[in-house]
Amino acid sequence: PLKPAADAYIIDSSELTIDQVFKLMVDYVNSRTVSN
């Protein structure tokens, strides 16, 4: 069976639009990126 990675960021998109999910993903990546 498929299992998420131990450090996976899980997004429950059941009640979200595609745009909302995309924004959540972008915000998460930006929060994890080191700015120079």
mmCIF entry with sequence, helices, sheets and N, C-alpha, C, O atoms, coordinates in Angstrom:
data_MODEL
# 
_entry.id   MODEL 
# 
_entity.id                         1 
_entity.type                       polymer 
_entity.pdbx_number_of_molecules   1 
# 
_entity_poly.entity_id                      1 
_entity_poly.type                           'polypeptide(L)' 
_entity_poly.nstd_linkage                   no 
_entity_poly.nstd_monomer                   no 
_entity_poly.pdbx_seq_one_letter_code       PLKPAADAYIIDSSELTIDQVFKLMVDYVNSRTVSN 
_entity_poly.pdbx_seq_one_letter_code_can   PLKPAADAYIIDSSELTIDQVFKLMVDYVNSRTVSN 
_entity_poly.pdbx_strand_id                 A 
# 
loop_
_entity_poly_seq.entity_id 
_entity_poly_seq.num 
_entity_poly_seq.mon_id 
_entity_poly_seq.hetero 
1 1  PRO n 
1 2  LEU n 
1 3  LYS n 
1 4  PRO n 
1 5  ALA n 
1 6  ALA n 
1 7  ASP n 
1 8  ALA n 
1 9  TYR n 
1 10 ILE n 
1 11 ILE n 
1 12 ASP n 
1 13 SER n 
1 14 SER n 
1 15 GLU n 
1 16 LEU n 
1 17 THR n 
1 18 ILE n 
1 19 ASP n 
1 20 GLN n 
1 21 VAL n 
1 22 PHE n 
1 23 LYS n 
1 24 LEU n 
1 25 MET n 
1 26 VAL n 
1 27 ASP n 
1 28 TYR n 
1 29 VAL n 
1 30 ASN n 
1 31 SER n 
1 32 ARG n 
1 33 THR n 
1 34 VAL n 
1 35 SER n 
1 36 ASN n 
# 
_struct_asym.id          A 
_struct_asym.entity_id   1 
# 
_struct_conf.conf_type_id            HELX_P 
_struct_conf.id                      HELX_P1 
_struct_conf.pdbx_PDB_helix_id       AA1 
_struct_conf.beg_label_comp_id       ILE 
_struct_conf.beg_label_asym_id       A 
_struct_conf.beg_label_seq_id        18 
_struct_conf.pdbx_beg_PDB_ins_code   ? 
_struct_conf.end_label_comp_id       ARG 
_struct_conf.end_label_asym_id       A 
_struct_conf.end_label_seq_id        32 
_struct_conf.pdbx_end_PDB_ins_code   ? 
_struct_conf.beg_auth_comp_id        ILE 
_struct_conf.beg_auth_asym_id        A 
_struct_conf.beg_auth_seq_id         18 
_struct_conf.end_auth_comp_id        ARG 
_struct_conf.end_auth_asym_id        A 
_struct_conf.end_auth_seq_id         32 
_struct_conf.pdbx_PDB_helix_class    1 
_struct_conf.details                 ? 
_struct_conf.pdbx_PDB_helix_length   15 
# 
_struct_conf_type.id          HELX_P 
_struct_conf_type.criteria    ? 
_struct_conf_type.reference   ? 
# 
loop_
_atom_site.group_PDB 
_atom_site.id 
_atom_site.type_symbol 
_atom_site.label_atom_id 
_atom_site.label_alt_id 
_atom_site.label_comp_id 
_atom_site.label_asym_id 
_atom_site.label_entity_id 
_atom_site.label_seq_id 
_atom_site.pdbx_PDB_ins_code 
_atom_site.Cartn_x 
_atom_site.Cartn_y 
_atom_site.Cartn_z 
_atom_site.occupancy 
_atom_site.B_iso_or_equiv 
_atom_site.pdbx_formal_charge 
_atom_site.auth_seq_id 
_atom_site.auth_comp_id 
_atom_site.auth_asym_id 
_atom_site.auth_atom_id 
_atom_site.pdbx_PDB_model_num 
ATOM 1   N N  . PRO A 1 1  ? 0.828   -1.209 0.000  1.00 0.00 ? 1  PRO A N  1 
ATOM 2   C CA . PRO A 1 1  ? 0.000   0.000  0.000  1.00 0.00 ? 1  PRO A CA 1 
ATOM 3   C C  . PRO A 1 1  ? 0.866   1.264  0.000  1.00 0.00 ? 1  PRO A C  1 
ATOM 4   O O  . PRO A 1 1  ? 1.980   1.287  0.524  1.00 0.00 ? 1  PRO A O  1 
ATOM 5   N N  . LEU A 1 2  ? 0.319   2.287  -0.596 1.00 0.00 ? 2  LEU A N  1 
ATOM 6   C CA . LEU A 1 2  ? 1.033   3.562  -0.625 1.00 0.00 ? 2  LEU A CA 1 
ATOM 7   C C  . LEU A 1 2  ? 0.929   4.247  0.727  1.00 0.00 ? 2  LEU A C  1 
ATOM 8   O O  . LEU A 1 2  ? -0.132  4.264  1.350  1.00 0.00 ? 2  LEU A O  1 
ATOM 9   N N  . LYS A 1 3  ? 2.036   4.805  1.167  1.00 0.00 ? 3  LYS A N  1 
ATOM 10  C CA . LYS A 1 3  ? 2.075   5.533  2.430  1.00 0.00 ? 3  LYS A CA 1 
ATOM 11  C C  . LYS A 1 3  ? 2.799   6.847  2.196  1.00 0.00 ? 3  LYS A C  1 
ATOM 12  O O  . LYS A 1 3  ? 3.772   6.890  1.442  1.00 0.00 ? 3  LYS A O  1 
ATOM 13  N N  . PRO A 1 4  ? 2.337   7.927  2.833  1.00 0.00 ? 4  PRO A N  1 
ATOM 14  C CA . PRO A 1 4  ? 3.062   9.193  2.701  1.00 0.00 ? 4  PRO A CA 1 
ATOM 15  C C  . PRO A 1 4  ? 4.412   9.113  3.416  1.00 0.00 ? 4  PRO A C  1 
ATOM 16  O O  . PRO A 1 4  ? 4.575   8.351  4.370  1.00 0.00 ? 4  PRO A O  1 
ATOM 17  N N  . ALA A 1 5  ? 5.350   9.885  2.958  1.00 0.00 ? 5  ALA A N  1 
ATOM 18  C CA . ALA A 1 5  ? 6.654   9.954  3.615  1.00 0.00 ? 5  ALA A CA 1 
ATOM 19  C C  . ALA A 1 5  ? 6.479   10.482 5.033  1.00 0.00 ? 5  ALA A C  1 
ATOM 20  O O  . ALA A 1 5  ? 5.510   11.179 5.332  1.00 0.00 ? 5  ALA A O  1 
ATOM 21  N N  . ALA A 1 6  ? 7.422   10.145 5.898  1.00 0.00 ? 6  ALA A N  1 
ATOM 22  C CA . ALA A 1 6  ? 7.340   10.560 7.300  1.00 0.00 ? 6  ALA A CA 1 
ATOM 23  C C  . ALA A 1 6  ? 7.281   12.078 7.442  1.00 0.00 ? 6  ALA A C  1 
ATOM 24  O O  . ALA A 1 6  ? 6.657   12.589 8.372  1.00 0.00 ? 6  ALA A O  1 
ATOM 25  N N  . ASP A 1 7  ? 7.928   12.802 6.524  1.00 0.00 ? 7  ASP A N  1 
ATOM 26  C CA . ASP A 1 7  ? 7.941   14.262 6.608  1.00 0.00 ? 7  ASP A CA 1 
ATOM 27  C C  . ASP A 1 7  ? 6.988   14.918 5.595  1.00 0.00 ? 7  ASP A C  1 
ATOM 28  O O  . ASP A 1 7  ? 7.138   16.095 5.268  1.00 0.00 ? 7  ASP A O  1 
ATOM 29  N N  . ALA A 1 8  ? 6.024   14.161 5.110  1.00 0.00 ? 8  ALA A N  1 
ATOM 30  C CA . ALA A 1 8  ? 5.074   14.680 4.119  1.00 0.00 ? 8  ALA A CA 1 
ATOM 31  C C  . ALA A 1 8  ? 4.169   15.744 4.729  1.00 0.00 ? 8  ALA A C  1 
ATOM 32  O O  . ALA A 1 8  ? 3.796   15.664 5.899  1.00 0.00 ? 8  ALA A O  1 
ATOM 33  N N  . TYR A 1 9  ? 3.828   16.727 3.928  1.00 0.00 ? 9  TYR A N  1 
ATOM 34  C CA . TYR A 1 9  ? 2.876   17.762 4.327  1.00 0.00 ? 9  TYR A CA 1 
ATOM 35  C C  . TYR A 1 9  ? 1.533   17.346 3.730  1.00 0.00 ? 9  TYR A C  1 
ATOM 36  O O  . TYR A 1 9  ? 1.362   17.364 2.511  1.00 0.00 ? 9  TYR A O  1 
ATOM 37  N N  . ILE A 1 10 ? 0.592   16.976 4.578  1.00 0.00 ? 10 ILE A N  1 
ATOM 38  C CA . ILE A 1 10 ? -0.696  16.449 4.131  1.00 0.00 ? 10 ILE A CA 1 
ATOM 39  C C  . ILE A 1 10 ? -1.702  17.591 4.010  1.00 0.00 ? 10 ILE A C  1 
ATOM 40  O O  . ILE A 1 10 ? -1.889  18.371 4.944  1.00 0.00 ? 10 ILE A O  1 
ATOM 41  N N  . ILE A 1 11 ? -2.340  17.677 2.856  1.00 0.00 ? 11 ILE A N  1 
ATOM 42  C CA . ILE A 1 11 ? -3.379  18.681 2.625  1.00 0.00 ? 11 ILE A CA 1 
ATOM 43  C C  . ILE A 1 11 ? -4.689  17.951 2.375  1.00 0.00 ? 11 ILE A C  1 
ATOM 44  O O  . ILE A 1 11 ? -4.808  17.175 1.427  1.00 0.00 ? 11 ILE A O  1 
ATOM 45  N N  . ASP A 1 12 ? -5.663  18.202 3.226  1.00 0.00 ? 12 ASP A N  1 
ATOM 46  C CA . ASP A 1 12 ? -7.000  17.645 3.013  1.00 0.00 ? 12 ASP A CA 1 
ATOM 47  C C  . ASP A 1 12 ? -7.733  18.595 2.069  1.00 0.00 ? 12 ASP A C  1 
ATOM 48  O O  . ASP A 1 12 ? -8.175  19.670 2.474  1.00 0.00 ? 12 ASP A O  1 
ATOM 49  N N  . SER A 1 13 ? -7.853  18.191 0.828  1.00 0.00 ? 13 SER A N  1 
ATOM 50  C CA . SER A 1 13 ? -8.446  19.059 -0.190 1.00 0.00 ? 13 SER A CA 1 
ATOM 51  C C  . SER A 1 13 ? -9.931  18.779 -0.402 1.00 0.00 ? 13 SER A C  1 
ATOM 52  O O  . SER A 1 13 ? -10.511 19.227 -1.391 1.00 0.00 ? 13 SER A O  1 
ATOM 53  N N  . SER A 1 14 ? -10.539 18.052 0.507  1.00 0.00 ? 14 SER A N  1 
ATOM 54  C CA . SER A 1 14 ? -11.943 17.654 0.359  1.00 0.00 ? 14 SER A CA 1 
ATOM 55  C C  . SER A 1 14 ? -12.877 18.839 0.152  1.00 0.00 ? 14 SER A C  1 
ATOM 56  O O  . SER A 1 14 ? -13.805 18.777 -0.655 1.00 0.00 ? 14 SER A O  1 
ATOM 57  N N  . GLU A 1 15 ? -12.626 19.904 0.879  1.00 0.00 ? 15 GLU A N  1 
ATOM 58  C CA . GLU A 1 15 ? -13.523 21.063 0.836  1.00 0.00 ? 15 GLU A CA 1 
ATOM 59  C C  . GLU A 1 15 ? -12.864 22.286 0.205  1.00 0.00 ? 15 GLU A C  1 
ATOM 60  O O  . GLU A 1 15 ? -13.351 23.405 0.368  1.00 0.00 ? 15 GLU A O  1 
ATOM 61  N N  . LEU A 1 16 ? -11.761 22.083 -0.514 1.00 0.00 ? 16 LEU A N  1 
ATOM 62  C CA . LEU A 1 16 ? -11.012 23.198 -1.087 1.00 0.00 ? 16 LEU A CA 1 
ATOM 63  C C  . LEU A 1 16 ? -11.078 23.184 -2.607 1.00 0.00 ? 16 LEU A C  1 
ATOM 64  O O  . LEU A 1 16 ? -11.231 22.135 -3.233 1.00 0.00 ? 16 LEU A O  1 
ATOM 65  N N  . THR A 1 17 ? -10.958 24.375 -3.184 1.00 0.00 ? 17 THR A N  1 
ATOM 66  C CA . THR A 1 17 ? -10.867 24.473 -4.639 1.00 0.00 ? 17 THR A CA 1 
ATOM 67  C C  . THR A 1 17 ? -9.426  24.186 -5.059 1.00 0.00 ? 17 THR A C  1 
ATOM 68  O O  . THR A 1 17 ? -8.524  24.137 -4.222 1.00 0.00 ? 17 THR A O  1 
ATOM 69  N N  . ILE A 1 18 ? -9.223  24.002 -6.341 1.00 0.00 ? 18 ILE A N  1 
ATOM 70  C CA . ILE A 1 18 ? -7.875  23.784 -6.865 1.00 0.00 ? 18 ILE A CA 1 
ATOM 71  C C  . ILE A 1 18 ? -6.993  24.987 -6.543 1.00 0.00 ? 18 ILE A C  1 
ATOM 72  O O  . ILE A 1 18 ? -5.834  24.826 -6.160 1.00 0.00 ? 18 ILE A O  1 
ATOM 73  N N  . ASP A 1 19 ? -7.538  26.186 -6.697 1.00 0.00 ? 19 ASP A N  1 
ATOM 74  C CA . ASP A 1 19 ? -6.769  27.397 -6.405 1.00 0.00 ? 19 ASP A CA 1 
ATOM 75  C C  . ASP A 1 19 ? -6.366  27.470 -4.935 1.00 0.00 ? 19 ASP A C  1 
ATOM 76  O O  . ASP A 1 19 ? -5.253  27.892 -4.623 1.00 0.00 ? 19 ASP A O  1 
ATOM 77  N N  . GLN A 1 20 ? -7.248  27.068 -4.036 1.00 0.00 ? 20 GLN A N  1 
ATOM 78  C CA . GLN A 1 20 ? -6.929  27.079 -2.608 1.00 0.00 ? 20 GLN A CA 1 
ATOM 79  C C  . GLN A 1 20 ? -5.825  26.071 -2.284 1.00 0.00 ? 20 GLN A C  1 
ATOM 80  O O  . GLN A 1 20 ? -4.925  26.367 -1.498 1.00 0.00 ? 20 GLN A O  1 
ATOM 81  N N  . VAL A 1 21 ? -5.893  24.894 -2.882 1.00 0.00 ? 21 VAL A N  1 
ATOM 82  C CA . VAL A 1 21 ? -4.860  23.878 -2.663 1.00 0.00 ? 21 VAL A CA 1 
ATOM 83  C C  . VAL A 1 21 ? -3.525  24.382 -3.203 1.00 0.00 ? 21 VAL A C  1 
ATOM 84  O O  . VAL A 1 21 ? -2.494  24.228 -2.548 1.00 0.00 ? 21 VAL A O  1 
ATOM 85  N N  . PHE A 1 22 ? -3.537  24.971 -4.373 1.00 0.00 ? 22 PHE A N  1 
ATOM 86  C CA . PHE A 1 22 ? -2.308  25.501 -4.961 1.00 0.00 ? 22 PHE A CA 1 
ATOM 87  C C  . PHE A 1 22 ? -1.693  26.557 -4.058 1.00 0.00 ? 22 PHE A C  1 
ATOM 88  O O  . PHE A 1 22 ? -0.483  26.552 -3.832 1.00 0.00 ? 22 PHE A O  1 
ATOM 89  N N  . LYS A 1 23 ? -2.517  27.465 -3.540 1.00 0.00 ? 23 LYS A N  1 
ATOM 90  C CA . LYS A 1 23 ? -2.014  28.517 -2.645 1.00 0.00 ? 23 LYS A CA 1 
ATOM 91  C C  . LYS A 1 23 ? -1.421  27.911 -1.378 1.00 0.00 ? 23 LYS A C  1 
ATOM 92  O O  . LYS A 1 23 ? -0.372  28.360 -0.916 1.00 0.00 ? 23 LYS A O  1 
ATOM 93  N N  . LEU A 1 24 ? -2.070  26.906 -0.812 1.00 0.00 ? 24 LEU A N  1 
ATOM 94  C CA . LEU A 1 24 ? -1.523  26.244 0.374  1.00 0.00 ? 24 LEU A CA 1 
ATOM 95  C C  . LEU A 1 24 ? -0.152  25.643 0.079  1.00 0.00 ? 24 LEU A C  1 
ATOM 96  O O  . LEU A 1 24 ? 0.771   25.759 0.886  1.00 0.00 ? 24 LEU A O  1 
ATOM 97  N N  . MET A 1 25 ? -0.026  25.002 -1.077 1.00 0.00 ? 25 MET A N  1 
ATOM 98  C CA . MET A 1 25 ? 1.254   24.386 -1.443 1.00 0.00 ? 25 MET A CA 1 
ATOM 99  C C  . MET A 1 25 ? 2.338   25.441 -1.643 1.00 0.00 ? 25 MET A C  1 
ATOM 100 O O  . MET A 1 25 ? 3.459   25.280 -1.162 1.00 0.00 ? 25 MET A O  1 
ATOM 101 N N  . VAL A 1 26 ? 2.009   26.508 -2.344 1.00 0.00 ? 26 VAL A N  1 
ATOM 102 C CA . VAL A 1 26 ? 2.982   27.575 -2.583 1.00 0.00 ? 26 VAL A CA 1 
ATOM 103 C C  . VAL A 1 26 ? 3.398   28.208 -1.259 1.00 0.00 ? 26 VAL A C  1 
ATOM 104 O O  . VAL A 1 26 ? 4.585   28.441 -1.030 1.00 0.00 ? 26 VAL A O  1 
ATOM 105 N N  . ASP A 1 27 ? 2.439   28.485 -0.393 1.00 0.00 ? 27 ASP A N  1 
ATOM 106 C CA . ASP A 1 27 ? 2.753   29.074 0.910  1.00 0.00 ? 27 ASP A CA 1 
ATOM 107 C C  . ASP A 1 27 ? 3.650   28.153 1.731  1.00 0.00 ? 27 ASP A C  1 
ATOM 108 O O  . ASP A 1 27 ? 4.577   28.615 2.397  1.00 0.00 ? 27 ASP A O  1 
ATOM 109 N N  . TYR A 1 28 ? 3.375   26.857 1.683  1.00 0.00 ? 28 TYR A N  1 
ATOM 110 C CA . TYR A 1 28 ? 4.197   25.897 2.426  1.00 0.00 ? 28 TYR A CA 1 
ATOM 111 C C  . TYR A 1 28 ? 5.624   25.875 1.890  1.00 0.00 ? 28 TYR A C  1 
ATOM 112 O O  . TYR A 1 28 ? 6.580   25.924 2.664  1.00 0.00 ? 28 TYR A O  1 
ATOM 113 N N  . VAL A 1 29 ? 5.768   25.801 0.582  1.00 0.00 ? 29 VAL A N  1 
ATOM 114 C CA . VAL A 1 29 ? 7.109   25.786 -0.017 1.00 0.00 ? 29 VAL A CA 1 
ATOM 115 C C  . VAL A 1 29 ? 7.850   27.072 0.322  1.00 0.00 ? 29 VAL A C  1 
ATOM 116 O O  . VAL A 1 29 ? 9.031   27.036 0.667  1.00 0.00 ? 29 VAL A O  1 
ATOM 117 N N  . ASN A 1 30 ? 7.170   28.203 0.226  1.00 0.00 ? 30 ASN A N  1 
ATOM 118 C CA . ASN A 1 30 ? 7.806   29.481 0.553  1.00 0.00 ? 30 ASN A CA 1 
ATOM 119 C C  . ASN A 1 30 ? 8.234   29.533 2.014  1.00 0.00 ? 30 ASN A C  1 
ATOM 120 O O  . ASN A 1 30 ? 9.275   30.110 2.329  1.00 0.00 ? 30 ASN A O  1 
ATOM 121 N N  . SER A 1 31 ? 7.459   28.946 2.902  1.00 0.00 ? 31 SER A N  1 
ATOM 122 C CA . SER A 1 31 ? 7.814   28.957 4.323  1.00 0.00 ? 31 SER A CA 1 
ATOM 123 C C  . SER A 1 31 ? 9.017   28.063 4.606  1.00 0.00 ? 31 SER A C  1 
ATOM 124 O O  . SER A 1 31 ? 9.709   28.258 5.606  1.00 0.00 ? 31 SER A O  1 
ATOM 125 N N  . ARG A 1 32 ? 9.272   27.094 3.746  1.00 0.00 ? 32 ARG A N  1 
ATOM 126 C CA . ARG A 1 32 ? 10.386  26.157 3.942  1.00 0.00 ? 32 ARG A CA 1 
ATOM 127 C C  . ARG A 1 32 ? 11.639  26.568 3.178  1.00 0.00 ? 32 ARG A C  1 
ATOM 128 O O  . ARG A 1 32 ? 12.693  25.953 3.334  1.00 0.00 ? 32 ARG A O  1 
ATOM 129 N N  . THR A 1 33 ? 11.528  27.604 2.355  1.00 0.00 ? 33 THR A N  1 
ATOM 130 C CA . THR A 1 33 ? 12.641  28.048 1.528  1.00 0.00 ? 33 THR A CA 1 
ATOM 131 C C  . THR A 1 33 ? 13.437  29.120 2.264  1.00 0.00 ? 33 THR A C  1 
ATOM 132 O O  . THR A 1 33 ? 12.865  30.041 2.848  1.00 0.00 ? 33 THR A O  1 
ATOM 133 N N  . VAL A 1 34 ? 14.746  28.993 2.230  1.00 0.00 ? 34 VAL A N  1 
ATOM 134 C CA . VAL A 1 34 ? 15.615  29.980 2.865  1.00 0.00 ? 34 VAL A CA 1 
ATOM 135 C C  . VAL A 1 34 ? 15.785  31.156 1.915  1.00 0.00 ? 34 VAL A C  1 
ATOM 136 O O  . VAL A 1 34 ? 16.150  30.980 0.753  1.00 0.00 ? 34 VAL A O  1 
ATOM 137 N N  . SER A 1 35 ? 15.520  32.350 2.417  1.00 0.00 ? 35 SER A N  1 
ATOM 138 C CA . SER A 1 35 ? 15.683  33.556 1.604  1.00 0.00 ? 35 SER A CA 1 
ATOM 139 C C  . SER A 1 35 ? 17.092  34.102 1.769  1.00 0.00 ? 35 SER A C  1 
ATOM 140 O O  . SER A 1 35 ? 17.657  34.079 2.863  1.00 0.00 ? 35 SER A O  1 
ATOM 141 N N  . ASN A 1 36 ? 17.654  34.594 0.669  1.00 0.00 ? 36 ASN A N  1 
ATOM 142 C CA . ASN A 1 36 ? 18.986  35.214 0.717  1.00 0.00 ? 36 ASN A CA 1 
ATOM 143 C C  . ASN A 1 36 ? 18.871  36.683 0.454  1.00 0.00 ? 36 ASN A C  1 
ATOM 144 O O  . ASN A 1 36 ? 19.879  37.390 0.451  1.00 0.00 ? 36 ASN A O  1 
# 
